[in-house]
Amino acid sequence: MPLIDKLLALLAMALFITFLGILIWWVREPDLIIVVGVVTAMALYDFWKGAGHGKAITIHKKD
């Protein structure tokens, strides 16, 4: 993955987390906080795997 793609993905993740932080700040419902926490954790895990860290799962076609 080229560096520009990684930087844009990092920017998108930062803006996503910022948006969810603002949402939680204004709404302040316990159920929403739990759901946003779980969704953010899953998004960060997917971002980490997609950025090439850890052992990414790839599927190869056999010709």
Secondary structure, DSSP 8 states (H G I E B T S, - for coil): --HHHHHHHHHHHHHHHHHHHHHHHHH--HHHHHHHHHHHHHHHHHHHHHTT-S---------
